[in-house]
Amino acid sequence: MPKAGFELFSTLRQNIVSPRTFNKAIAPFLILLVGQVSAFTPVAYSQPVNPISQNDAKCAAQMRLLLKASEGLLYPSESDYPFTYFSFSNTSKLPKPQRFLQLIRQTGQPIEQVSFDDLFNRLTRIEPGMDEQQIKAAKRYRVLEKVFRATFRDLTVYRVGTIQVQLYITGVNACGVSGLQTISIET
């Protein structure tokens, strides 16, 4: 019987990503969390799940996975902020920047769309002179990047505002447009 909390990963493995993707991208995250993958065995369900509640369960599992992968990470800027989850289930493709402002109800704010790869290349880079905590954070960001790539298609980042810039790391899948949001202080 799986330990409490591991049902999320079993649901993920069974319903959200393929076993190959799970083993290639998600298993390293699990190893980082608990030091082993063997505890993450599939959970047997006694009743069939209807498609509507199954999709809701997938989306809830996606949210928990992203929050777990980002737990304890702070986005590095002049003030470090944690990540929160956001989702727009009624949107099936990446919106144009102005449409994204409408979705987050911040029309009139400056917005910039930047590359997902550029953001994570900076966050995952390990350079000489980094202390142990910075190296650990870079490795955690590598795991977060793999989780995003395994979970979404069409990845991008929206930067909204100035000085207190809201970053939306965004992707598309069956749950709509969703991802993680944080704040970057840039004076």
N, C-alpha and C positions, 0 to 999 in steps of 0.2 A: 504494500500500500504506500503511495507516495506521501511524503511529508507535507504538512500544511503549507500552502503557497505555491507548491510545485504544479498544481492543477493548471495554472496559467500557462506554463511552458508546455504541458502536455496538450492543452487546447491549441496552442500555437502550432505545435508540431503536427497535430492531426488535421487542423482546419484552415490555417492561415497560410503557411508556407509549405513548400514541398519538403519531403524528407532530405533531399540533397541540399537544398538551401538551408534547412535547419542544421544539418551536420556541418556545412561549410561556413555559415555566417553566424548562426545563433549559438551553437555549441561552445565556441570560444568564450562568448559572453557568460554562459552558464558556468563554465570552468572558472572564470574569473570570480564569479559570485560565490560558488560553493566548493570549488576544487574538484568537482566530478560531474559527469553527465549521467552516470548510471542511476541516480536518484530520480531522473526525469523520465519515468516510464508512462506510457499512455494510460489515461484514465478511462475505465470502461463505463459507458453510460447504459443505464437499464432501459431507457425509453428513447425512441427516435425523436429527434429534434425537428420541429417544423422549420422551413426555410427562413421565415421572417425572424424568428427568435435566434436561429443559427447565425444569421448575418449580424444581429445585435450582439450576440456573444463574441463573434469575431472582432467586431469593432471595439467592444469593451476590453477584449484581450489585447488588441493592438494598443489601446490607450495605456493599459497597465504595463505592457512591455516597454513602451517608450518612456514612461515615467520611471520604471525600474532601471532602465539602461542609463537614464540621466540623473538618477538619484545621487545626491552628493556632489554632482558636478556644478561648478559655477562658471558662467561665461566670463572670460578674462577681459576686463576693461578697467577704467579708472575706479569703478565700483563693481564688484563681482555680484552677479545675480544668478539665481537658480532658473530652471526651466519649468514651464507649465505646458499643459497639453491644450490644443485647440482643434476644432473639427467643424467642417461645413459639409454635412452629409448630402445636401441637395445640389452639390456641384460635382461634376464628373470629369472635369479637366482643369488644368492650371489656369486660373483667371489672369487676364491682363492686369498690370499694376493698378490701374484706376478702378477696375472691378473689385480687386482685392481690398482696396480702401473702403469700398462700399460694404463689402462683407464684414469687415472689422469695425464699421461705423466710424471711420476717421477721415471722411472726405475732406479735402483741402490740405491735408498733410503732405509734405514731400515724401515721395516713395521712390525706391530704386530696387530693381531686381538684379541680384548678383548670382554668380555661379555657386552651386552646392559644392562642387569640387574645390573651388578657390577657398571657401570658408573652411572646409575640413582639411585641406592641405596645410593651412596655417595652424589649425588646432591640433593636428596629429604629428606635427614636425617635432622631432627630438634633436636638439642641438647641443654642442659642447657647452658646458657651463651651467646647464639646467640642474636644479636640485632634484632630490628624490621625489618630492611632491609634484613638481612640474612634469617629470617623466611619467609618473603614475597617471596624472591627469591626461597627458597625451595618449597614453595607452587606452585609457577609458574612452577618450574621444574616438579612437580607432574602432572600438567595439560599437559605440553609438553610430558611427558611420556605417558599419556593416549591418546593423539593425535597420537603419533607414533604407539601405540598398536592398535588403531582403524583403522589406515590407512594402515599399512603394515603387512606382514608376514615375517618370517626369519630375525629378527632384529640382527644387530651386530654393532661393532664399530671398525674402522680401525685407528690405530695410525701410522702416517707416519713421519719419520725424528727423529732428536734428538735436544735437546735444544728448538728449535722452532717447537714443535710437532703439526702437522696438525691432527685434530680429524675429522673423517667422521662418523657421526651417520647415519647408513644405513639400508634400508629395501627394500623389494621387493613387488610389486603389479602390476596391469595391466599397469602402466606407466613405468615399468622397474625397474631399481635399482636407488634409489634416497634417498635424506635425507638432513641433515644439516651438514655444515662444519664449524669448528672454529679452533682457534689456542690456544695451551697451551704452555706457556713459562716455561721451566723446566731446570734451571741451576744447 
